[in-house]
Every structure is written in structure tokens, then in C-alpha cells.
């Protein structure tokens, strides 16, 4: 199965997952590193990158 670059970017680029409630969120990586982004559900600031399937 061929991987389409546009689809990969849409699904995985700038996507992060909250470490507490596993909510997916799109955000700028620099803001994530600086701690300026909060989770919509639990208001925590700890995120990890989305794992590719």
C-alpha cells in the first residue's frame, strides 16, 4: 500500500496526545515545548507526539 504524503501530513503533523486523558490535539510544537498549550478536557499541559500506525 502506497503512503500518500498529503494524508500523512494531515493525520500526523503537529498532532499531540494528552498524557492524562489521551485527547488528540493539533498545536504548534514550539508552543507545546514551552508549555503554552492546555488540554481542552483536563486542562493539563503534558503532551506527547502521536504515534504513527
N, CA, C and O of each residue as an XYZ file, in Angstrom:
212
protein
N       0.837     -1.174      0.000
C       0.000      0.000      0.000
C       0.891      1.250      0.000
O       1.754      1.410      0.864
N       0.674      2.104     -0.952
C       1.462      3.325     -1.055
C       0.969      4.357     -0.046
O      -0.231      4.509      0.181
N       1.915      5.050      0.543
C       1.558      6.086      1.512
C       1.487      7.432      0.808
O       2.407      7.805      0.080
N       0.428      8.139      1.016
C       0.227      9.440      0.399
C       0.750     10.504      1.363
O       0.326     10.575      2.516
N       1.666     11.317      0.878
C       2.314     12.314      1.725
C       1.326     13.322      2.300
O       1.446     13.699      3.465
N       0.361     13.761      1.514
C      -0.618     14.743      2.000
C      -1.454     14.175      3.136
O      -1.747     14.864      4.114
N      -1.834     12.915      2.997
C      -2.631     12.286      4.052
C      -1.802     12.108      5.321
O      -2.312     12.317      6.422
N      -0.538     11.727      5.185
C       0.340     11.578      6.350
C       0.476     12.902      7.094
O       0.407     12.943      8.323
N       0.669     13.982      6.342
C       0.807     15.301      6.981
C      -0.474     15.717      7.684
O      -0.429     16.267      8.784
N      -1.602     15.461      7.064
C      -2.881     15.859      7.668
C      -3.135     15.098      8.966
O      -3.639     15.667      9.934
N      -2.789     13.825      8.986
C      -3.102     12.996     10.150
C      -2.085     13.106     11.284
O      -2.451     12.989     12.453
N      -0.814     13.331     10.950
C       0.216     13.225     11.982
C       1.022     14.491     12.232
O       1.679     14.588     13.269
N       1.000     15.466     11.325
C       1.809     16.664     11.511
C       1.163     17.568     12.568
O      -0.023     17.888     12.486
N       1.958     17.969     13.550
C       1.521     18.851     14.635
C       0.400     18.246     15.491
O      -0.384     18.987     16.085
N       0.313     16.925     15.563
C      -0.689     16.265     16.399
C      -0.040     15.783     17.688
O       1.039     15.189     17.673
N      -0.704     16.044     18.787
C      -0.204     15.638     20.096
C      -1.339     14.999     20.889
O      -2.518     15.235     20.624
N      -0.954     14.182     21.870
C      -1.920     13.465     22.708
C      -1.653     13.826     24.157
O      -0.509     13.817     24.613
N      -2.721     14.144     24.876
C      -2.603     14.459     26.299
C      -2.170     13.196     27.043
O      -2.691     12.111     26.787
N      -1.222     13.339     27.958
C      -0.715     12.177     28.690
C      -1.690     11.685     29.752
O      -1.584     10.547     30.208
N      -2.629     12.523     30.147
C      -3.571     12.117     31.187
C      -4.847     11.514     30.599
O      -5.245     10.414     30.982
N      -5.495     12.234     29.661
C      -6.810     11.786     29.182
C      -6.788     11.280     27.734
O      -7.836     10.908     27.207
N      -5.627     11.258     27.085
C      -5.454     10.747     25.719
C      -6.292     11.490     24.674
O      -6.718     10.883     23.691
N      -6.529     12.756     24.862
C      -7.235     13.570     23.882
C      -6.255     14.035     22.815
O      -5.170     14.520     23.134
N      -6.637     13.889     21.540
C      -5.788     14.339     20.444
C      -6.016     15.820     20.195
O      -7.137     16.322     20.289
N      -4.921     16.511     19.874
C      -4.993     17.949     19.685
C      -3.932     18.392     18.689
O      -2.806     17.897     18.712
N      -4.289     19.318     17.821
C      -3.343     19.873     16.865
C      -2.812     21.180     17.432
O      -3.581     22.060     17.818
N      -1.477     21.299     17.477
C      -0.864     22.512     18.022
C       0.553     22.653     17.478
O       1.138     21.700     16.962
N       1.085     23.854     17.604
C       2.440     24.136     17.177
C       3.427     23.465     18.149
O       3.283     23.616     19.362
N       4.417     22.733     17.641
C       5.367     22.046     18.532
C       6.133     22.982     19.460
O       6.457     22.600     20.585
N       6.426     24.197     19.012
C       7.143     25.133     19.866
C       6.299     25.557     21.065
O       6.823     25.740     22.164
N       4.988     25.714     20.851
C       4.103     26.075     21.965
C       3.965     24.917     22.952
O       3.864     25.134     24.160
N       3.961     23.684     22.434
C       3.897     22.510     23.305
C       5.133     22.453     24.192
O       5.028     22.207     25.393
N       6.310     22.680     23.598
C       7.556     22.622     24.357
C       7.639     23.723     25.411
O       8.203     23.510     26.484
N       7.093     24.878     25.118
C       7.123     25.987     26.073
C       6.038     25.876     27.140
O       6.063     26.616     28.123
N       5.074     24.948     26.957
C       4.017     24.755     27.945
C       2.894     25.755     27.844
O       2.218     26.018     28.839
N       2.670     26.323     26.671
C       1.629     27.336     26.498
C       0.287     26.745     26.087
O      -0.710     27.464     26.031
N       0.247     25.441     25.798
C      -0.984     24.800     25.324
C      -1.562     23.934     26.434
O      -0.850     23.146     27.056
N      -2.869     24.089     26.677
C      -3.567     23.271     27.675
C      -4.497     22.300     26.971
O      -4.977     22.575     25.871
N      -4.749     21.169     27.603
C      -5.706     20.193     27.099
C      -7.116     20.766     27.232
O      -7.431     21.438     28.215
N      -7.951     20.498     26.248
C      -9.329     21.008     26.284
C     -10.155     20.327     27.366
O     -11.044     20.941     27.957
N      -9.859     19.050     27.625
C     -10.661     18.274     28.569
C     -10.211     18.459     30.025
O     -11.002     18.836     30.889
N      -8.917     18.183     30.278
C      -8.456     18.120     31.670
C      -7.587     19.299     32.083
O      -7.176     19.371     33.242
N      -7.298     20.215     31.186
C      -6.522     21.431     31.459
C      -5.073     21.174     31.847
O      -4.440     22.052     32.434
N      -4.528     20.004     31.541
C      -3.120     19.711     31.825
C      -2.260     20.215     30.671
O      -2.765     20.489     29.583
N      -0.959     20.334     30.918
C      -0.040     20.849     29.907
C       0.960     19.799     29.436
O       1.935     20.147     28.770
N       0.751     18.532     29.759
C       1.686     17.481     29.363
C       1.153     16.744     28.135
O       0.067     16.166     28.160
N       1.939     16.778     27.069
C       1.561     16.155     25.805
C       2.690     15.282     25.292
O       3.846     15.456     25.678
N       2.353     14.349     24.427
C       3.326     13.525     23.717
C       2.946     13.525     22.245
O       1.787     13.770     21.909
N       3.910     13.251     21.355
C       3.579     13.184     19.924
C       2.685     11.977     19.641
O       2.729     10.976     20.355
N       1.882     12.089     18.595
C       1.006     10.992     18.182
C       1.833      9.891     17.545
O       2.680     10.169     16.696
N       1.602      8.644     17.941
C       2.341      7.517     17.370
C       1.764      7.166     16.006
O       0.547      7.088     15.836
N       2.651      6.956     15.037
C       2.210      6.578     13.690
C       1.895      5.093     13.676
O       2.572      4.289     14.316
N       0.852      4.748     12.935
C       0.416      3.345     12.880
C       1.281      2.539     11.948
O       1.057      1.340     11.781
